[in-house]
Amino acid sequence: MPSLSPLRCELLLEDLRLLTLAEDEALAIIEDGVLAVGEGRILYAGAARALPPRLRQEAARRESGEGMLATPALVDSHTHLIFAGDRSGEYFERLAGASYADIAARGGGILATVQATRKASEAELFAAALPRAEALLASGVATIEIKSGYGLDLENEAKMLSVARALGRHLGITVTTSLLAAHALPPEYAGRREDYLRLICEGMIPRFAAEGLIDAVDAYLEPFAFSAAEIERIFLAAHAQGLPVRLHADQLSNGGGAALAARFQALSADHLEYTDEAGVAALARAGTVAVLLPGAFLSLRERQAPPVAALRAAGVPMALATDLNPGTSPLSSLTQAMNLGCLLFGLALDEAVRAVTVHAARALGLKDRGRLAPGLRADFALWPLRQPAELAYWLSGQQVHGLYAAGTRVWPPASRA
């Protein structure tokens, strides 16, 4: 393994069992592995016997990994982590037979969370979101995508996005943000869809792009949410600002979402339970990542799983994410999402591991992480495990022993270490 030698070695971690994912082959462990880190980047990742002597001699700090498994830090590429209020009762309504649409029609669902989120201050939203984000860190996540979509007006969408940025700074990790104003039609715009679309396209997207609050634009394509024609307008407005797009596609019906996402070169198309062969082919041609969300599939007791075999055969990269949200995916462990992806969707172990590392990073347009290789960002996780299979085995999810972002330990915090 080559090294990035000109930089000063600030940390040398030895005695590791190293899973680099640097190659596309089966999961291969490097026994007696070493990680060298400098200026937030990986300088060397490989066998101790091949470590350049300079890195060992000049290392400012040397530590033993005590034989732990070292992997790239995980990437959660789809969350709705910031919200106020409680919708746990809806879960039991669905168990009793109510549909998602039934609950929404009587004032529940997304709009119930919108009402609560609008009433909350930034400080209250931050305080509520922090434990959820910390739970993700505890499961090995050092990059989190967070969507807006529970504000649905300029002030409250901005409030959510500001809290997301603040969480990243506070935790020392990467938080990427997606504007999901096209999540539901806010009640004050009933009968005025055109006015709300104009607000998104001409108000929110240009303003939030200029303020650096958003990294991408997302939308929800379903008959009760937004149509393909409406989303096309939103995506055109996003591209006009140089922003990539992603899409909640084909979750509850086949609305041609995968093909729409592919036409706009979307970073990802998410859910995909009802995507057909034409949609899979479109994703393959566009290089769009399929983000699978088993937490929502399980919570909604869906029967039609995403077309994993077709995605696999077409060479579509597949990611897994928690979809952490208050209504349909109360899941705050990405390793537990790995377990569900294997159990419910039939992913193989190597697919599940890459789905939360290499492919998840690609789903966010991030090329500097997801693997352990010289020059990449030094985001890595240490696990008290013998085999990678244990990451996806435990129903309760796995807890990380140590999580590093840009070479700095971010979990557990010093007070808990």
N, C-alpha and C positions, 0 to 999 in steps of 0.2 A: 504494500500500500504506500503510495507516494506521500510525502509530507509537504506542508506549506512552511518551509523552514525560515524565511527571513524574519518572521515575527518572533518576538520574545515569548517563551513558554511561561505562562503564569500559573498553570495548574497541570500536573501530571498525575493522572489516575491510573493506578496499576492494579494487577491482580483482578482483572475483569473477565467475564465471559461475554464476548462482544458480538452483538447482532447488528451489523452495519447496514444491511439492506442496500449496499452499494451496487450489488449485482442483481439481475433479474432472475437469478436461479433460486432453487429451493432455499428455505431458511437455513443458513449455515452459521454455526457458532465458531468464533475464533477463541480458542482456549488460551489462557494466559495473555489476554488482550490488554491493550494500553490505549488511553485517550490522552492526547496532549492538546491544551487549549491556550489561546492567546488572543487578546483584544476581541473577545467575544466570538472567535471563530475556532473551528477545529484545525489544528496543525498536523495531527497525525491520528489515525484510527486503524489499529491493526495489531499484529503479533508483537510481543515484547522483543523478540529476537531481532526484528527488523527496525526497531526504533532508532532513528538517527542519534548517535551519541551526544550531539550538541544539546538536544532537547532534554535528555536526562541530566546532563551536567549543569545546564543553565536554568532548570525549572525553579521558579520562585517558591513553589509549594508542591510537595509530593504527598499523595495520600493513597492508601490502599482501598480498593473496592471490595475487599474481603470475599472475593469469589462471586460477587453478585452478577446478575444478568444486566448488561447495559444495552439499551435500545435507543433509537431516536425518541425524543419526547413526542407524545401523541398530539394530534391535531383534531379538534372538534369543529367540523366545518359547517354545522347548522344548529344554531340555538336561538331560542326566544327567551333569553335568560333574564331580561329586565322586565319586571311587571309588578303590579300591586294587586291585592285582593286574593281571593281564594275560590277555586272552582272544584274543590274535591268532591262536592256533592254531585256534580255532573257525572262523575265516574259511576256512582251508584245508580243514577238515573239511567245511564246507558245499560248497566247490568240488568236493570229492570225492564229494558226493552225500548227505551227512548232512543231515537236516532240523533246523530249530530245535527241534522237539519231541524228536527223537532225542538231541540234545546235552543238552537239559535233563534228560531221563530218566536219563542216566548221570552226573548230578552237575555238569554244566556249566551254561552259561547264567547267568541272573540269580543263582542261588544260589551259584555259584562266586565271583561278585563280592561277594556278601553275606559269605561266609566271609572273604575278604581284607580287606574294609572293616571288619569287626568287629575284626580284629586290629590295625588301624592306629590310631595316636593322632591327635588333632586336628592336631598339628603336621605329622605325616606326610601326612595328607590334604590339608592346606593346601599343602604343598610340591609335592605331585603335581598338584594342581588349578591352581596358579598359572600354569604355562606354557600350559595349555589355555585359560584365561581370557585370557591375554595374546595368544594367537593370534587369539581372537575380536576383541579390541580392534584388533589390527593389520588386521583385515578391516572395520573401521569400526563395530564394535558398542559402544554405550555403555549398553545395557540388556540384561541377561541374566536369563532365568528359569532357576532351578536347582531340580531335584527331589531329594527324598530317595528312599528306596526300596531302598537297598543296606544298610540297617541292620536294619530289620524288628523292632526292639524299642525300648523307650523310650530306653534309653541311647544306642544307636547311631544312631537316627533323629535324636535331639537333637544328637548329635555332628556329623552331616552338615549339619544346618541351621545350627548355630553356625559351621561353617567357611564356609558360603555367605555368611552375614552378614559374616564377617571379610573375605572376598574383596572384597565391595563396598566396605567401608571402606578397605581397603588400596589398591584401584585407583582410588577416587574416582568410581565409577560406580554406577548403580542395579542391584542384584541383587534380584529378586523370588523368593520361595521357594514351592514347592508340596510339601505332604506327600503322598508317594506310598507310604505304608505298604501300600496295597492293590496291590502290585506283584507279589508272589508269596507263597505261604504259607511261612513259615519252617519249617525242618525240625523244630524242637522242638514245633511245633503240629500235626504230622501226626496226623490223626484228631481234631483239636480245633479245627476251623474256627470254631465258635461262640465259643470262648474268645478267639481272635485278633481276630475282628470286634469283640468287646466291648472288647478292649484298644484298638483303633483308635478306636472311637466314644466310649468312656467314659474312656479314659486319654490317648491321644495328642492327639486333636483339642482337647479342652478345655485340657489343660496347655500345649500348644505355642501355642495361640491366646492364652492368658493371658500367656505369656512373650514374645509378640511375635516368635516364630520363624517363623510361617507367614503367607503372604498368601492362600493358596488350598489346596484339597484336590483331589487327582487320584486316579485309579484306572485299573486295566488290565482291560478287559472282553474276555476270551477264555475258551473252555471250560477251558483248563488254568490260568487265572489266577483271576478272580473273576466271579461271575454277576451278572446284572442285578439280581436281588433283593438280593444282598449289597451291591452298590454303592448301591442306593437307600437302604439303612440308613446307609451312610457319608455319602452326600450330605445326608441329613436331619440327621445329627449336625453336619455342616459348616454348614449353614444355621442351625442352632440357635445357633451361635457367631458368626453374621454373616459367614461366610466364603463367597466364591464358589467354584465348582467348575469343573473341566475334566476331560476324559476321553480316555484312549487308546481309540479307538473304531473298530471294523470294520477292523482292520489285516489280519488273517489269515482272517477269516470275517465274515459278516454276522450279528452278534448283536443288531441293533437299537440299536447304540451311539449313532448320531447322534440317533435319536429320544429315547433316554434322556437324553442330554446336553441336548437342547432342552427336555425336560420340566422340567429343573431350572435352566433359564436359564443354562446353562454359559457361561463366558467363551469357551471353545473346545472343539471336538471335533477330535482329532488323529489323523492317518494317513488313515482313511476310504477305503481301497482298495476295500472291499466294501460301501460304503454304497449303498443303493438309492434309488429316486425318492422314496419316502415319507420316508426319512431326510433327503434334501436339502430337501424341502418343509418338514419340521419345523425344520431349521436356519434356513431363510429366515424362517419365522414368528417364531422366537425371537430372531433377530439374533445367533446364535452364530457365531463366526468358525471357519472351516475351516482348520486348520493342516496344511499338507502337508509331508511329510518325505521328500524324494527320496533322502537319504543312506541311510536304512534300506531303501527300495525297491530301490536299486541293490545294496547290500551283500547283501541277502537274495535277490537275483535274482528278485524278484517279477515276475509277468506281467500282473496286473490293476492298472492305474493308478487313482488316485482319479477320480471322475466329474467332471472339471473342466468339461466342457461343460455338464453339468446344473447344477453349482454356479454357473457364470457366468450361465446363463439365468435361474436363480432369484434372482440378485442376492445370493448368499451371499458375504460378504467372505472373501477367501482370503489367508492368511499363509503364508510359508515359514520354516522353521527348520532348524537343523543336526541336531537330535536327537543331539547329541554324546554318545556312550556307548561303553563298552568292548566291546560285543558285536556290535551290528548297525549302528552308524553312526559309524565313526571319522572324523568330519568336523568340522574346527575352523575352517572359513572360511564365513561367511555369504554372501559373494559367490560362492563356489563352489556353495553351495546354490542361489543364484539361477540359475546356469548350468544346474544339473541340473534345476531346476524348469521351465525353458524347454525343455531338451532332452528330458527324459523325460515331462513332464506336459503340454507344449504351452502353457505360459503365454506370453502376449504380454509384450513388454518393460515396458509401463506396469503390467501386472499384477504382474510380478516386482518392480519397484521399490516399488510400494505394499505388496507382500506382506512386505517387510522393514522397512517404515517405518509408514505409517498403520495398516494392518490388523494388523500385528504388535503395535503399541502397544495397539490395541483388544483383541486377544486376551489382554492382561494387565490389561485394565481401566484403562489409563493414557490419560487424555485430554489430557495436558499435553505431549505429544511426538509425533514422527512427521511433523511438518510444520515449516516455518519461517515463523512468523507472530508478530506482536506479542502478548506476554503468555504465550507458551508457553516451556517450559524451553529454555534455550540449549544443546541437545545437537545438534551438527552435525559434519560431516566434510568435510575438504578432500581432493580427489583430483587427482592429476596427469593428468587425462583431459580429452579434448575433448568427448566425448559420453556421455550416460548409458548408452548401449548397451554401452560398454566394461565397465561394472560386472558385466554378466552374460555377457560374451563369453569371457573368458579361462578356460580349463579349470582353471588353477591358482589361480583366484581373484585378486582385486585387493588390493593393499596400500594402506592409507590414508596420506596424507602428514601429516595432522594430525587428531586427534580431540579434541573438546571436550565436556565434560559440565558442565552448569550454568555455561557460560562459561569453564571452566578447562580448559586443555590437559592431557589425560590420556595421550595417546599420540602419538608415541613419548615415553617418559619423558625427563627432562632429560639423563640420562646417555647417551641414544642420539640425541638431537635434533641 
